[in-house]
Amino acid sequence: MSGKRLIGVVADDVTGAGDIGIMYAKAGYTALVFGYRADEPPDYGGERPDVIVLDTDSRFDSPEQAYRKVYGATEQLKRAGCTHYVNKSCSVGRGNIGAEFDAMLDSLGETNAVVVFGFPANGRQTLGGVHYVHGKKLEESEFRRDPVHPMTRSDLVGILQPQTRRKAVSIGIDTVDRGAEALRREIAALKPSTGYLFVDVRDQASLRTIAEAVRDERVTAGASALSEELALAWGAKPDGLCGGSGVPPRPGLGIVMAAGSLMPQTAAQLDALRRAGRTAMLELDALRLFADGEREAEIARVADAMAAAVLAGRDALAQAPNAPEVVARTKAEGARRGLDGVAVSRLVSGAVAETIGRVLAATGQNRLVVAGGDTSAAVCARLGIRGMRVYREIAPGLPSCVSLGPNPLLLVLKSGSFGREDFLAAAAEHVRLV
């Protein structure tokens, strides 16, 4: 590649968009995240990005819808002059990965992509083509019980192959261990007969080797962790790390928070907040969200209590129910009303988002922490956030962002399955202090 490198990323949800954006931002690259709109290219607002991330919000779409979105997003990135492309998916392969990978390659006229799902800093390893989450095979992890995309197998080729017309193969850790040149030769040998080349990852050293081997590849795909090493392989930009958030402080106000994820990591983080006793935690009664009158009353109840706490200087969190028996009753009520699991999830996340919008309007707070991808997307939609600049890393794959526009917000949008037990507390302190 010659001239300025401009990296174009298509991500299937907003937390993943921030996740990959921070991999470049912490190497000094200016990374901007935008919600994809077919009829409206991104407005950079005077920023000069090194990385453009388009969030298609397509994880819950049909494969056909996801394909159209990713194809269109890639076309926008082409017109922006991008030189390198990444298709950012869930780090365990949930969603429409086959349709989305195919869409990017079809738009670019490419036949191959190297795919890396390993993210050792967040417990994701791939060995012998089998994906592991915190030492457990994917099919034995919490993702087996995902309410929308249950992951019932662990071999990545086996997960992808039914979703694509292109052949997928796996490259083992033994090849990675032989170094970048050996891996580069193996990739070159497989390309003529293969569309997707999954590469094993044991640890961060594996990622460094892979990055060196694929630094000149036009397209990569999978989780975000490879991008951290690619940014360093291409060269860090220390000057890009300077500068404040540009979000005016709001002294005396508590931090506004929300959680909608059903992942055990988020449940543990909520339990830690509850034990600490410093956060007002309000749970929406999901069974009251189906009828308009009751929905309005329930949102008002939680929003009013949160606003009072925030104005008194106390952090406050709106929570969707996560107890298994309550989730089951909510799904059953949705089914009785003709709603599938995705529709129920969006009904609840929409109520959380409406609550947060009211609290911010009532308090003037401009700092916000949200846990859960679907909830984060709903909150951004409710607040009218079209673009964000990725700001600072709090934990691996978990950044803060600054919304673009005249009244910026400092946000943390957290993937439900990422972060240690103390992360929500740490995120609240981060946005309070920067």
C-alpha positions, 0 to 999 in steps of 0.5 A: 500500500502506498500513501496515507493508510485509511482503515475502513471497518464494518461492525455488526453492533455498536459495542463491537464498533467501539471495541475495534476502534480503541485498538487503533485509538490507543496507538494514536490513530483517530478512530471515528464510529458512525451508525450506517445509513444507506442514504447518508455517508458519515459527516466527520465534523471537521475530524481527520480520521485514520479509521472509519468504523460503520456500525450496521446494527445487523447482528439480529437481522436476517442474513439477506438484510445483513448482506445488504447493509454490509455491502452498502457500508463497504461501498461507502468506505470505498468512496471514502478512499479506504485502503484496508478493510476489516469486517468486525464480528462478534468474538465468538461468531454470533450473528450473520458472519457468513453473509457479512463476510461475503458482502464485504468481499463481493463489494471489494471484488476480493476472493479471500480474507484472513479471519482471526477470532482470538482475543486472549485479553478477553479469554478467547483462544482458537486452537486446532480450529476450535474456539475457547472462551475462558478455557471452555469450548465455545459450545460449553460456555455461556454462549450456548445459552444465548437467547438469539444465537445459541452457539452449539459448536466450537469449530469455527470452520464448521460455524461459518461454512454453512453460511457461505459459498466460499470455502473455509479452512483453518491454519493451526498454531504450529504454523503460527509458532514458526513465525510470520514468514512461514504463516505468510507462505501458508496463507499464499499457498491456500489462497487459490483454493480458499475464501476464508482462512481462520488462524489459531491464536494462543496468546498476544504473541500469536497475534503479533505474528499474525499481524506481521504476516498479514500487514499487507492484506487488503481484508481481514475479519473476525474479532478486534484483537488483531487490529491492536497488533496491526496498528503497531505493525503499521506504526503508532502515532504518539501525537494522536494520544494527546488532547482532552475529551472536550466534554464539559464537566458536570460537578455535583451530578451522579453518573447515569448508567444502564444495563440490558445484557443477560451475560453472566459478566454483566450480572457479576458487574451489577452484583458488585455495584449492588454490594458496594451500595453507592449506586441507585439501582432501578429495575424496570418491571418488564411485564409492564412494558407490553401495554402502552399505559403501563409502559409509560408509567413504568418508564416514568417511575424509574426515570424520576427515581434515577433523576432524583438520585443523579441530581443529589450526586449519586450514580443511578442505573436503569436495569432490564431484568436479568433473573432467569425466571423473570426473563422466561416470564417476559419471553412467555408474555411476548410469545402470547402477544405474538412477539419473537425473542428479538422483538421482546429484547428490543421492546425492553432495550427501547424502554431502557433507552427511553428511561435514559433519555429522560434522565439525561434531559432532566439532569443535564448530565453528559456522562453515561455508561451502558452495558449490553450491545442491543441496549447501547444501540437503542440508547444511541438511537434514542439520543440521536447519536450518529457518530463518535470519536473513540477516546480512551481505553478503560479495559481490553476492548472497552473504551470511552467515546465522545459523541460528535456534535454541538453538545457532546456526551462522554459514553462507555458502551460495553459489550455484555460479555466483556469486563471484570467484575469491577468494570461498571464501577471503574467505567463510572469513575472514568467518565466522572474524572476525564 
